Amino acid sequence: MKSLAEEAITVVRLADLDAKADHAYALAKAWFAGRVGVGSVDRNTLPDDPGRPEKPELIAPSRMPRRSKGGVKGRVALLHSLAHIELSAVDLTWDMIARSAGHRLPRSYYDNWVQVGLEEAKHFKLLANRLKELGSHYGALPAHAGLWEAAQSTGLDLTARLAIIPLVLEARGLDVTPATIRSLEGLGDPDSAAILRTIYHDEKKHVAFGAKWFRYLCDRDRRAPEPTFHALVRKHFRGAIKPPTNDRARAEAGLTPGFYKPLMPLTGH
């Protein structure tokens, strides 16, 4: 293998999704075994878009069909949507690792994010395999590129990338996943619910890593974390942080209300 940064780009570029996940596993194993160093990358070699197979068809978020509720068809649509989110998370994490090279960061930073990259690949594989068990497959339904696009304006600002990916997008997972788990259990699908429980447990850790390293960069640059977060989210994130929020899970991950409450829309009475 080459360096962590160079091989992270390979993960992002791979269009074969089994190969993408396998390369993420192998790279994480090599990193934790001390067989690769961080290395460096030419910013011009970073891909504008991740590697993808021909399917699913990527359409604008506004054109996504409404998911049916209940039944196998509804569960397949839900799991397909979640698989696409996790696949986007694989590419966003490894892309961030590559972009982090040259930022004078401690090894523990890379330890944390390589672990996240490994776990996102695991999440995608779990969901893709569950789709097959339900008689479908990833790529059977359309999807959108909204998550990747949401992060691209942060490509040259690592602090902004940490604000948007773990502290906005992954934190949203902490808000909505418990209800989804309950819904799947109510539909008599404990196997899918168990996968989401694994994802929820890991996502809390990912948000904690985001909060830790966001504060680290703010402290290093002598910036106050909360106002810096507010400014970066207003600049780079389209839309609002919507209620209800899972305040307990967010706080357990180190994301206290002072970060996100000022960004939430005011509600009337």
Contacts in CASP RR format, 6 or more apart in sequence:
PFRMAT RR
TARGET T0000
AUTHOR 0000-0000-0000
METHOD contacts of the structure
MODEL  1
MKSLAEEAITVVRLADLDAKADHAYALAKAWFAGRVGVGSVDRNTLPDDP
GRPEKPELIAPSRMPRRSKGGVKGRVALLHSLAHIELSAVDLTWDMIARS
AGHRLPRSYYDNWVQVGLEEAKHFKLLANRLKELGSHYGALPAHAGLWEA
AQSTGLDLTARLAIIPLVLEARGLDVTPATIRSLEGLGDPDSAAILRTIY
HDEKKHVAFGAKWFRYLCDRDRRAPEPTFHALVRKHFRGAIKPPTNDRAR
AEAGLTPGFYKPLMPLTGH
1 7 0 8 1.000
1 26 0 8 1.000
1 27 0 8 1.000
1 30 0 8 1.000
1 35 0 8 1.000
1 36 0 8 1.000
2 36 0 8 1.000
3 36 0 8 1.000
3 37 0 8 1.000
3 38 0 8 1.000
3 39 0 8 1.000
3 40 0 8 1.000
3 101 0 8 1.000
4 27 0 8 1.000
4 31 0 8 1.000
4 36 0 8 1.000
4 37 0 8 1.000
4 38 0 8 1.000
4 39 0 8 1.000
4 97 0 8 1.000
4 101 0 8 1.000
4 110 0 8 1.000
4 114 0 8 1.000
5 38 0 8 1.000
5 39 0 8 1.000
5 40 0 8 1.000
5 41 0 8 1.000
5 97 0 8 1.000
5 98 0 8 1.000
5 100 0 8 1.000
5 101 0 8 1.000
6 39 0 8 1.000
6 41 0 8 1.000
6 98 0 8 1.000
7 23 0 8 1.000
7 27 0 8 1.000
7 30 0 8 1.000
7 36 0 8 1.000
8 27 0 8 1.000
8 94 0 8 1.000
8 95 0 8 1.000
8 97 0 8 1.000
8 98 0 8 1.000
9 41 0 8 1.000
9 45 0 8 1.000
9 46 0 8 1.000
9 47 0 8 1.000
9 94 0 8 1.000
9 95 0 8 1.000
9 98 0 8 1.000
10 23 0 8 1.000
11 20 0 8 1.000
11 23 0 8 1.000
11 24 0 8 1.000
11 27 0 8 1.000
11 90 0 8 1.000
11 91 0 8 1.000
11 94 0 8 1.000
12 47 0 8 1.000
12 50 0 8 1.000
12 51 0 8 1.000
12 91 0 8 1.000
12 94 0 8 1.000
12 95 0 8 1.000
12 98 0 8 1.000
13 47 0 8 1.000
13 50 0 8 1.000
13 51 0 8 1.000
14 20 0 8 1.000
14 23 0 8 1.000
14 51 0 8 1.000
15 51 0 8 1.000
15 52 0 8 1.000
15 53 0 8 1.000
16 53 0 8 1.000
17 53 0 8 1.000
17 87 0 8 1.000
17 124 0 8 1.000
17 128 0 8 1.000
17 138 0 8 1.000
20 51 0 8 1.000
20 90 0 8 1.000
20 121 0 8 1.000
21 90 0 8 1.000
21 121 0 8 1.000
21 122 0 8 1.000
21 124 0 8 1.000
21 125 0 8 1.000
24 90 0 8 1.000
24 94 0 8 1.000
24 117 0 8 1.000
24 118 0 8 1.000
24 120 0 8 1.000
24 121 0 8 1.000
25 118 0 8 1.000
25 121 0 8 1.000
27 36 0 8 1.000
27 114 0 8 1.000
28 114 0 8 1.000
28 115 0 8 1.000
28 117 0 8 1.000
28 118 0 8 1.000
30 36 0 8 1.000
31 37 0 8 1.000
31 110 0 8 1.000
31 111 0 8 1.000
31 114 0 8 1.000
32 111 0 8 1.000
32 114 0 8 1.000
38 101 0 8 1.000
38 102 0 8 1.000
38 107 0 8 1.000
38 110 0 8 1.000
39 101 0 8 1.000
40 101 0 8 1.000
40 102 0 8 1.000
41 98 0 8 1.000
41 99 0 8 1.000
41 101 0 8 1.000
43 99 0 8 1.000
46 95 0 8 1.000
46 98 0 8 1.000
46 99 0 8 1.000
47 95 0 8 1.000
48 152 0 8 1.000
49 145 0 8 1.000
49 148 0 8 1.000
50 88 0 8 1.000
50 91 0 8 1.000
50 95 0 8 1.000
50 148 0 8 1.000
51 91 0 8 1.000
52 58 0 8 1.000
53 139 0 8 1.000
55 139 0 8 1.000
55 140 0 8 1.000
56 80 0 8 1.000
56 84 0 8 1.000
56 138 0 8 1.000
56 139 0 8 1.000
56 140 0 8 1.000
56 141 0 8 1.000
56 142 0 8 1.000
56 143 0 8 1.000
57 142 0 8 1.000
57 143 0 8 1.000
58 142 0 8 1.000
58 143 0 8 1.000
58 144 0 8 1.000
58 145 0 8 1.000
59 142 0 8 1.000
59 143 0 8 1.000
59 144 0 8 1.000
60 144 0 8 1.000
61 144 0 8 1.000
61 146 0 8 1.000
63 142 0 8 1.000
63 144 0 8 1.000
64 142 0 8 1.000
64 143 0 8 1.000
64 144 0 8 1.000
65 142 0 8 1.000
67 74 0 8 1.000
67 77 0 8 1.000
67 78 0 8 1.000
67 81 0 8 1.000
68 74 0 8 1.000
68 77 0 8 1.000
70 187 0 8 1.000
71 187 0 8 1.000
72 134 0 8 1.000
75 134 0 8 1.000
75 184 0 8 1.000
75 187 0 8 1.000
75 189 0 8 1.000
75 192 0 8 1.000
76 131 0 8 1.000
76 134 0 8 1.000
76 135 0 8 1.000
76 136 0 8 1.000
76 140 0 8 1.000
76 141 0 8 1.000
77 141 0 8 1.000
78 180 0 8 1.000
78 184 0 8 1.000
79 127 0 8 1.000
79 130 0 8 1.000
79 131 0 8 1.000
79 134 0 8 1.000
79 192 0 8 1.000
80 131 0 8 1.000
80 136 0 8 1.000
80 138 0 8 1.000
80 139 0 8 1.000
80 140 0 8 1.000
80 141 0 8 1.000
80 143 0 8 1.000
81 141 0 8 1.000
81 143 0 8 1.000
82 127 0 8 1.000
82 196 0 8 1.000
82 199 0 8 1.000
83 124 0 8 1.000
83 127 0 8 1.000
83 128 0 8 1.000
83 131 0 8 1.000
83 138 0 8 1.000
84 138 0 8 1.000
84 143 0 8 1.000
84 144 0 8 1.000
85 147 0 8 1.000
86 120 0 8 1.000
86 123 0 8 1.000
86 124 0 8 1.000
86 127 0 8 1.000
86 199 0 8 1.000
87 124 0 8 1.000
87 138 0 8 1.000
88 145 0 8 1.000
88 146 0 8 1.000
88 147 0 8 1.000
88 148 0 8 1.000
89 117 0 8 1.000
89 120 0 8 1.000
89 123 0 8 1.000
89 124 0 8 1.000
89 147 0 8 1.000
89 165 0 8 1.000
89 170 0 8 1.000
90 117 0 8 1.000
90 120 0 8 1.000
90 121 0 8 1.000
90 124 0 8 1.000
91 148 0 8 1.000
92 147 0 8 1.000
92 148 0 8 1.000
92 151 0 8 1.000
92 165 0 8 1.000
93 113 0 8 1.000
93 116 0 8 1.000
93 117 0 8 1.000
93 120 0 8 1.000
93 165 0 8 1.000
94 117 0 8 1.000
95 151 0 8 1.000
96 113 0 8 1.000
96 158 0 8 1.000
96 161 0 8 1.000
96 162 0 8 1.000
96 165 0 8 1.000
97 110 0 8 1.000
97 113 0 8 1.000
97 114 0 8 1.000
97 117 0 8 1.000
99 155 0 8 1.000
99 158 0 8 1.000
99 161 0 8 1.000
100 109 0 8 1.000
100 110 0 8 1.000
100 113 0 8 1.000
100 158 0 8 1.000
103 158 0 8 1.000
109 213 0 8 1.000
109 216 0 8 1.000
112 209 0 8 1.000
112 212 0 8 1.000
112 213 0 8 1.000
113 209 0 8 1.000
116 205 0 8 1.000
116 206 0 8 1.000
116 209 0 8 1.000
119 202 0 8 1.000
119 205 0 8 1.000
119 206 0 8 1.000
123 195 0 8 1.000
123 198 0 8 1.000
123 199 0 8 1.000
123 202 0 8 1.000
124 138 0 8 1.000
126 195 0 8 1.000
126 198 0 8 1.000
126 199 0 8 1.000
127 138 0 8 1.000
127 195 0 8 1.000
128 137 0 8 1.000
128 138 0 8 1.000
130 191 0 8 1.000
130 192 0 8 1.000
130 195 0 8 1.000
131 137 0 8 1.000
131 138 0 8 1.000
131 140 0 8 1.000
133 191 0 8 1.000
147 169 0 8 1.000
150 164 0 8 1.000
150 169 0 8 1.000
150 236 0 8 1.000
150 237 0 8 1.000
150 238 0 8 1.000
151 161 0 8 1.000
151 164 0 8 1.000
151 165 0 8 1.000
151 169 0 8 1.000
153 160 0 8 1.000
153 235 0 8 1.000
153 236 0 8 1.000
154 160 0 8 1.000
154 161 0 8 1.000
154 163 0 8 1.000
154 164 0 8 1.000
154 165 0 8 1.000
154 232 0 8 1.000
154 236 0 8 1.000
155 161 0 8 1.000
157 232 0 8 1.000
158 217 0 8 1.000
159 214 0 8 1.000
159 217 0 8 1.000
159 218 0 8 1.000
159 221 0 8 1.000
159 228 0 8 1.000
159 232 0 8 1.000
160 232 0 8 1.000
160 235 0 8 1.000
160 236 0 8 1.000
162 210 0 8 1.000
162 213 0 8 1.000
162 214 0 8 1.000
162 217 0 8 1.000
163 214 0 8 1.000
163 228 0 8 1.000
163 229 0 8 1.000
163 232 0 8 1.000
163 233 0 8 1.000
163 236 0 8 1.000
164 232 0 8 1.000
164 233 0 8 1.000
164 236 0 8 1.000
164 237 0 8 1.000
166 206 0 8 1.000
166 207 0 8 1.000
166 209 0 8 1.000
166 210 0 8 1.000
166 211 0 8 1.000
166 214 0 8 1.000
167 207 0 8 1.000
167 210 0 8 1.000
167 211 0 8 1.000
167 214 0 8 1.000
167 229 0 8 1.000
167 255 0 8 1.000
167 259 0 8 1.000
167 260 0 8 1.000
168 233 0 8 1.000
168 237 0 8 1.000
168 241 0 8 1.000
170 203 0 8 1.000
170 206 0 8 1.000
170 207 0 8 1.000
171 207 0 8 1.000
171 245 0 8 1.000
171 250 0 8 1.000
171 253 0 8 1.000
171 255 0 8 1.000
171 260 0 8 1.000
172 241 0 8 1.000
173 200 0 8 1.000
173 203 0 8 1.000
174 200 0 8 1.000
174 203 0 8 1.000
174 204 0 8 1.000
174 207 0 8 1.000
174 246 0 8 1.000
174 249 0 8 1.000
174 250 0 8 1.000
174 253 0 8 1.000
175 244 0 8 1.000
175 245 0 8 1.000
175 246 0 8 1.000
175 249 0 8 1.000
175 250 0 8 1.000
177 196 0 8 1.000
177 199 0 8 1.000
177 200 0 8 1.000
177 203 0 8 1.000
178 200 0 8 1.000
178 246 0 8 1.000
180 196 0 8 1.000
181 193 0 8 1.000
181 196 0 8 1.000
181 197 0 8 1.000
181 200 0 8 1.000
184 190 0 8 1.000
184 192 0 8 1.000
184 193 0 8 1.000
184 196 0 8 1.000
185 193 0 8 1.000
204 249 0 8 1.000
204 252 0 8 1.000
204 253 0 8 1.000
205 253 0 8 1.000
207 250 0 8 1.000
207 253 0 8 1.000
207 254 0 8 1.000
207 255 0 8 1.000
208 252 0 8 1.000
208 253 0 8 1.000
208 254 0 8 1.000
211 253 0 8 1.000
211 254 0 8 1.000
211 255 0 8 1.000
212 254 0 8 1.000
214 225 0 8 1.000
214 229 0 8 1.000
215 225 0 8 1.000
218 224 0 8 1.000
218 225 0 8 1.000
218 228 0 8 1.000
219 225 0 8 1.000
225 259 0 8 1.000
226 258 0 8 1.000
226 259 0 8 1.000
229 259 0 8 1.000
230 259 0 8 1.000
230 262 0 8 1.000
230 263 0 8 1.000
233 241 0 8 1.000
233 263 0 8 1.000
234 263 0 8 1.000
240 263 0 8 1.000
240 264 0 8 1.000
240 265 0 8 1.000
241 260 0 8 1.000
241 263 0 8 1.000
241 264 0 8 1.000
242 264 0 8 1.000
242 265 0 8 1.000
243 264 0 8 1.000
243 267 0 8 1.000
245 260 0 8 1.000
245 264 0 8 1.000
247 257 0 8 1.000
250 256 0 8 1.000
250 257 0 8 1.000
250 260 0 8 1.000
251 257 0 8 1.000
END
